[in-house]
């Protein structure tokens, strides 16, 4: 879909802060509030704007720490559908947050979230690795999140204790 300059500008404003009121968006883009509403509605209908989501630092919420893992998956693509069929089977699991087709040694990069490392391990061994096209997996656990989706996570006193100085 080809967008004009104002539509692109509205998207960039929303990407930075989707909670801004229409009046602020229209002022920043140099258009009327009605034009801003029309642009946003059009982009929502066309699924250019997919969702409005918050970035949460779950480390600060007691009992919701959880575990995030990035899994490299090597697959055997199927004739006629390539990687799309296996990617769809993978992204339908509730644990899966993201699936990407990659260049390099592995074909898919899968991001999942679980309550514990053993829950993630169970997902990999019982669900992911048992899929027909999956040849191998390599799991990487995220130990600390510094920046996500362009947002820097606050570093507190507990983080400073982790710093190693030579």
ChimeraX commands (.cxc) that place a marker at each C-alpha (Angstrom):
marker #1 position 0.00,0.00,0.00 radius 0.5
marker #1 position 1.39,3.37,-1.02 radius 0.5
marker #1 position 1.01,6.05,1.65 radius 0.5
marker #1 position 1.18,9.79,1.25 radius 0.5
marker #1 position 3.45,11.97,3.38 radius 0.5
marker #1 position 0.78,12.82,5.98 radius 0.5
marker #1 position -0.29,9.18,6.41 radius 0.5
marker #1 position 3.34,8.18,6.97 radius 0.5
marker #1 position 3.77,11.03,9.45 radius 0.5
marker #1 position 0.69,9.92,11.42 radius 0.5
marker #1 position 2.08,6.37,11.55 radius 0.5
marker #1 position 5.42,7.61,12.85 radius 0.5
marker #1 position 3.68,9.67,15.55 radius 0.5
marker #1 position 1.55,6.69,16.63 radius 0.5
marker #1 position 4.55,4.38,16.62 radius 0.5
marker #1 position 6.29,6.68,19.09 radius 0.5
marker #1 position 3.22,7.14,21.35 radius 0.5
marker #1 position -0.11,5.54,20.45 radius 0.5
marker #1 position -1.82,7.10,23.49 radius 0.5
marker #1 position -1.68,10.66,22.15 radius 0.5
marker #1 position -5.07,12.33,21.72 radius 0.5
marker #1 position -6.26,12.97,18.16 radius 0.5
marker #1 position -5.87,16.73,18.72 radius 0.5
marker #1 position -2.15,16.30,19.47 radius 0.5
marker #1 position -1.62,13.95,16.51 radius 0.5
marker #1 position -3.33,16.34,14.13 radius 0.5
marker #1 position -1.32,19.31,15.43 radius 0.5
marker #1 position 1.98,17.41,15.12 radius 0.5
marker #1 position 1.13,16.29,11.57 radius 0.5
marker #1 position -0.24,19.68,10.51 radius 0.5
marker #1 position -3.70,18.36,9.62 radius 0.5
marker #1 position -7.20,18.68,11.05 radius 0.5
marker #1 position -8.49,16.33,13.75 radius 0.5
marker #1 position -11.01,14.95,11.26 radius 0.5
marker #1 position -8.24,14.18,8.75 radius 0.5
marker #1 position -6.21,12.47,11.48 radius 0.5
marker #1 position -9.21,10.32,12.48 radius 0.5
marker #1 position -9.84,9.39,8.83 radius 0.5
marker #1 position -6.20,8.44,8.26 radius 0.5
marker #1 position -6.08,6.32,11.42 radius 0.5
marker #1 position -9.37,4.60,10.59 radius 0.5
marker #1 position -8.19,3.85,7.04 radius 0.5
marker #1 position -4.87,2.42,8.28 radius 0.5
marker #1 position -6.67,0.28,10.87 radius 0.5
marker #1 position -9.08,-1.05,8.22 radius 0.5
marker #1 position -6.19,-1.88,5.88 radius 0.5
marker #1 position -4.37,-3.63,8.77 radius 0.5
marker #1 position -1.37,-1.29,8.45 radius 0.5
marker #1 position -2.03,-0.47,12.12 radius 0.5
marker #1 position -2.37,-3.92,13.65 radius 0.5
marker #1 position -2.55,-3.19,17.36 radius 0.5
marker #1 position -1.90,-0.66,20.09 radius 0.5
marker #1 position 0.30,-2.27,22.73 radius 0.5
marker #1 position 2.10,-1.20,25.88 radius 0.5
marker #1 position 5.71,-2.11,26.66 radius 0.5
marker #1 position 5.73,-3.59,30.17 radius 0.5
marker #1 position 8.74,-4.14,32.43 radius 0.5
marker #1 position 7.46,-7.33,34.06 radius 0.5
marker #1 position 10.53,-7.49,36.33 radius 0.5
marker #1 position 8.87,-4.80,38.43 radius 0.5
marker #1 position 5.66,-6.78,38.94 radius 0.5
marker #1 position 5.95,-9.29,41.75 radius 0.5
marker #1 position 5.02,-12.80,40.66 radius 0.5
marker #1 position 5.16,-12.02,36.92 radius 0.5
marker #1 position 8.86,-12.25,36.18 radius 0.5
marker #1 position 8.61,-15.12,33.70 radius 0.5
marker #1 position 11.19,-16.33,31.19 radius 0.5
marker #1 position 11.68,-15.28,27.57 radius 0.5
marker #1 position 13.58,-17.47,25.13 radius 0.5
marker #1 position 14.71,-17.05,21.55 radius 0.5
marker #1 position 14.77,-20.35,19.68 radius 0.5
marker #1 position 16.64,-20.92,16.43 radius 0.5
marker #1 position 14.79,-23.54,14.39 radius 0.5
marker #1 position 16.13,-25.42,11.39 radius 0.5
marker #1 position 13.29,-26.81,9.25 radius 0.5
marker #1 position 12.76,-28.77,6.06 radius 0.5
marker #1 position 10.55,-26.58,3.86 radius 0.5
marker #1 position 7.72,-28.28,1.99 radius 0.5
marker #1 position 7.35,-28.13,-1.77 radius 0.5
marker #1 position 4.82,-25.54,-2.87 radius 0.5
marker #1 position 4.49,-23.80,0.51 radius 0.5
marker #1 position 8.12,-23.28,1.54 radius 0.5
marker #1 position 8.45,-22.12,5.13 radius 0.5
marker #1 position 4.97,-20.60,5.42 radius 0.5
marker #1 position 3.17,-23.78,6.51 radius 0.5
marker #1 position 5.57,-24.63,9.34 radius 0.5
marker #1 position 5.77,-20.97,10.43 radius 0.5
marker #1 position 1.97,-20.89,10.71 radius 0.5
marker #1 position 1.93,-24.09,12.78 radius 0.5
marker #1 position 4.54,-22.59,15.11 radius 0.5
marker #1 position 2.90,-19.15,15.57 radius 0.5
marker #1 position -0.42,-20.76,16.52 radius 0.5
marker #1 position 1.03,-22.01,19.84 radius 0.5
marker #1 position -0.08,-19.71,22.69 radius 0.5
marker #1 position 3.46,-19.56,24.12 radius 0.5
marker #1 position 4.84,-18.07,20.90 radius 0.5
marker #1 position 5.19,-14.28,20.84 radius 0.5
marker #1 position 7.00,-13.88,17.49 radius 0.5
marker #1 position 8.18,-15.93,14.50 radius 0.5
marker #1 position 10.65,-14.66,11.90 radius 0.5
marker #1 position 12.03,-16.22,8.71 radius 0.5
marker #1 position 15.80,-15.71,8.92 radius 0.5
marker #1 position 18.85,-15.85,6.72 radius 0.5
marker #1 position 21.87,-17.77,7.98 radius 0.5
marker #1 position 22.35,-21.10,9.73 radius 0.5
marker #1 position 18.75,-21.38,10.99 radius 0.5
marker #1 position 15.48,-20.86,9.16 radius 0.5
marker #1 position 13.09,-19.57,11.82 radius 0.5
marker #1 position 13.64,-17.47,14.92 radius 0.5
marker #1 position 10.92,-18.05,17.51 radius 0.5
marker #1 position 10.39,-15.93,20.63 radius 0.5
marker #1 position 8.40,-17.55,23.42 radius 0.5
marker #1 position 7.44,-16.67,26.97 radius 0.5
marker #1 position 6.88,-19.02,29.85 radius 0.5
marker #1 position 6.62,-18.98,33.64 radius 0.5
marker #1 position 9.88,-20.89,34.11 radius 0.5
marker #1 position 12.86,-22.35,32.24 radius 0.5
marker #1 position 11.38,-25.83,32.64 radius 0.5
marker #1 position 8.12,-24.66,31.04 radius 0.5
marker #1 position 10.06,-23.32,28.04 radius 0.5
marker #1 position 12.08,-26.55,27.86 radius 0.5
marker #1 position 8.85,-28.57,27.92 radius 0.5
marker #1 position 7.44,-26.46,25.07 radius 0.5
marker #1 position 10.57,-27.06,22.97 radius 0.5
marker #1 position 10.77,-30.80,23.65 radius 0.5
marker #1 position 7.06,-31.66,23.56 radius 0.5
marker #1 position 5.58,-29.24,21.04 radius 0.5
marker #1 position 8.14,-27.50,18.83 radius 0.5
marker #1 position 10.71,-30.23,18.18 radius 0.5
marker #1 position 8.01,-32.83,17.49 radius 0.5
marker #1 position 6.65,-30.98,14.44 radius 0.5
marker #1 position 7.31,-32.94,11.23 radius 0.5
marker #1 position 9.39,-30.30,9.44 radius 0.5
marker #1 position 11.55,-29.34,12.44 radius 0.5
marker #1 position 15.09,-30.71,12.07 radius 0.5
marker #1 position 16.79,-29.04,15.06 radius 0.5
marker #1 position 16.45,-26.27,17.63 radius 0.5
marker #1 position 18.81,-24.12,19.69 radius 0.5
marker #1 position 17.32,-22.27,22.68 radius 0.5
marker #1 position 18.71,-19.02,24.08 radius 0.5
marker #1 position 17.27,-17.68,27.35 radius 0.5
marker #1 position 17.11,-13.91,27.76 radius 0.5
marker #1 position 18.90,-13.04,31.00 radius 0.5
marker #1 position 18.22,-9.30,31.00 radius 0.5
marker #1 position 16.38,-6.90,28.74 radius 0.5
marker #1 position 18.09,-3.55,28.14 radius 0.5
marker #1 position 16.06,-2.23,25.21 radius 0.5
marker #1 position 12.93,-3.57,23.50 radius 0.5
marker #1 position 11.00,-2.10,20.55 radius 0.5
marker #1 position 13.02,1.10,20.79 radius 0.5
marker #1 position 12.33,1.54,24.52 radius 0.5
marker #1 position 15.19,1.51,27.03 radius 0.5
marker #1 position 14.43,-0.35,30.23 radius 0.5
marker #1 position 15.33,1.43,33.46 radius 0.5
marker #1 position 18.40,0.16,35.24 radius 0.5
marker #1 position 18.07,0.09,39.00 radius 0.5
marker #1 position 20.40,-0.55,41.92 radius 0.5
marker #1 position 20.10,-4.32,41.50 radius 0.5
marker #1 position 21.39,-3.95,37.95 radius 0.5
marker #1 position 24.45,-1.96,39.08 radius 0.5
marker #1 position 25.50,-4.86,41.31 radius 0.5
marker #1 position 25.74,-7.06,38.19 radius 0.5
marker #1 position 28.35,-4.81,36.55 radius 0.5
marker #1 position 31.80,-6.35,36.42 radius 0.5
marker #1 position 34.72,-3.94,36.40 radius 0.5
marker #1 position 38.22,-4.97,35.31 radius 0.5
marker link #1:1,2 radius 0.2
marker link #1:2,3 radius 0.2
marker link #1:3,4 radius 0.2
marker link #1:4,5 radius 0.2
marker link #1:5,6 radius 0.2
marker link #1:6,7 radius 0.2
marker link #1:7,8 radius 0.2
marker link #1:8,9 radius 0.2
marker link #1:9,10 radius 0.2
marker link #1:10,11 radius 0.2
marker link #1:11,12 radius 0.2
marker link #1:12,13 radius 0.2
marker link #1:13,14 radius 0.2
marker link #1:14,15 radius 0.2
marker link #1:15,16 radius 0.2
marker link #1:16,17 radius 0.2
marker link #1:17,18 radius 0.2
marker link #1:18,19 radius 0.2
marker link #1:19,20 radius 0.2
marker link #1:20,21 radius 0.2
marker link #1:21,22 radius 0.2
marker link #1:22,23 radius 0.2
marker link #1:23,24 radius 0.2
marker link #1:24,25 radius 0.2
marker link #1:25,26 radius 0.2
marker link #1:26,27 radius 0.2
marker link #1:27,28 radius 0.2
marker link #1:28,29 radius 0.2
marker link #1:29,30 radius 0.2
marker link #1:30,31 radius 0.2
marker link #1:31,32 radius 0.2
marker link #1:32,33 radius 0.2
marker link #1:33,34 radius 0.2
marker link #1:34,35 radius 0.2
marker link #1:35,36 radius 0.2
marker link #1:36,37 radius 0.2
marker link #1:37,38 radius 0.2
marker link #1:38,39 radius 0.2
marker link #1:39,40 radius 0.2
marker link #1:40,41 radius 0.2
marker link #1:41,42 radius 0.2
marker link #1:42,43 radius 0.2
marker link #1:43,44 radius 0.2
marker link #1:44,45 radius 0.2
marker link #1:45,46 radius 0.2
marker link #1:46,47 radius 0.2
marker link #1:47,48 radius 0.2
marker link #1:48,49 radius 0.2
marker link #1:49,50 radius 0.2
marker link #1:50,51 radius 0.2
marker link #1:51,52 radius 0.2
marker link #1:52,53 radius 0.2
marker link #1:53,54 radius 0.2
marker link #1:54,55 radius 0.2
marker link #1:55,56 radius 0.2
marker link #1:56,57 radius 0.2
marker link #1:57,58 radius 0.2
marker link #1:58,59 radius 0.2
marker link #1:59,60 radius 0.2
marker link #1:60,61 radius 0.2
marker link #1:61,62 radius 0.2
marker link #1:62,63 radius 0.2
marker link #1:63,64 radius 0.2
marker link #1:64,65 radius 0.2
marker link #1:65,66 radius 0.2
marker link #1:66,67 radius 0.2
marker link #1:67,68 radius 0.2
marker link #1:68,69 radius 0.2
marker link #1:69,70 radius 0.2
marker link #1:70,71 radius 0.2
marker link #1:71,72 radius 0.2
marker link #1:72,73 radius 0.2
marker link #1:73,74 radius 0.2
marker link #1:74,75 radius 0.2
marker link #1:75,76 radius 0.2
marker link #1:76,77 radius 0.2
marker link #1:77,78 radius 0.2
marker link #1:78,79 radius 0.2
marker link #1:79,80 radius 0.2
marker link #1:80,81 radius 0.2
marker link #1:81,82 radius 0.2
marker link #1:82,83 radius 0.2
marker link #1:83,84 radius 0.2
marker link #1:84,85 radius 0.2
marker link #1:85,86 radius 0.2
marker link #1:86,87 radius 0.2
marker link #1:87,88 radius 0.2
marker link #1:88,89 radius 0.2
marker link #1:89,90 radius 0.2
marker link #1:90,91 radius 0.2
marker link #1:91,92 radius 0.2
marker link #1:92,93 radius 0.2
marker link #1:93,94 radius 0.2
marker link #1:94,95 radius 0.2
marker link #1:95,96 radius 0.2
marker link #1:96,97 radius 0.2
marker link #1:97,98 radius 0.2
marker link #1:98,99 radius 0.2
marker link #1:99,100 radius 0.2
marker link #1:100,101 radius 0.2
marker link #1:101,102 radius 0.2
marker link #1:102,103 radius 0.2
marker link #1:103,104 radius 0.2
marker link #1:104,105 radius 0.2
marker link #1:105,106 radius 0.2
marker link #1:106,107 radius 0.2
marker link #1:107,108 radius 0.2
marker link #1:108,109 radius 0.2
marker link #1:109,110 radius 0.2
marker link #1:110,111 radius 0.2
marker link #1:111,112 radius 0.2
marker link #1:112,113 radius 0.2
marker link #1:113,114 radius 0.2
marker link #1:114,115 radius 0.2
marker link #1:115,116 radius 0.2
marker link #1:116,117 radius 0.2
marker link #1:117,118 radius 0.2
marker link #1:118,119 radius 0.2
marker link #1:119,120 radius 0.2
marker link #1:120,121 radius 0.2
marker link #1:121,122 radius 0.2
marker link #1:122,123 radius 0.2
marker link #1:123,124 radius 0.2
marker link #1:124,125 radius 0.2
marker link #1:125,126 radius 0.2
marker link #1:126,127 radius 0.2
marker link #1:127,128 radius 0.2
marker link #1:128,129 radius 0.2
marker link #1:129,130 radius 0.2
marker link #1:130,131 radius 0.2
marker link #1:131,132 radius 0.2
marker link #1:132,133 radius 0.2
marker link #1:133,134 radius 0.2
marker link #1:134,135 radius 0.2
marker link #1:135,136 radius 0.2
marker link #1:136,137 radius 0.2
marker link #1:137,138 radius 0.2
marker link #1:138,139 radius 0.2
marker link #1:139,140 radius 0.2
marker link #1:140,141 radius 0.2
marker link #1:141,142 radius 0.2
marker link #1:142,143 radius 0.2
marker link #1:143,144 radius 0.2
marker link #1:144,145 radius 0.2
marker link #1:145,146 radius 0.2
marker link #1:146,147 radius 0.2
marker link #1:147,148 radius 0.2
marker link #1:148,149 radius 0.2
marker link #1:149,150 radius 0.2
marker link #1:150,151 radius 0.2
marker link #1:151,152 radius 0.2
marker link #1:152,153 radius 0.2
marker link #1:153,154 radius 0.2
marker link #1:154,155 radius 0.2
marker link #1:155,156 radius 0.2
marker link #1:156,157 radius 0.2
marker link #1:157,158 radius 0.2
marker link #1:158,159 radius 0.2
marker link #1:159,160 radius 0.2
marker link #1:160,161 radius 0.2
marker link #1:161,162 radius 0.2
marker link #1:162,163 radius 0.2
marker link #1:163,164 radius 0.2
marker link #1:164,165 radius 0.2
marker link #1:165,166 radius 0.2
view
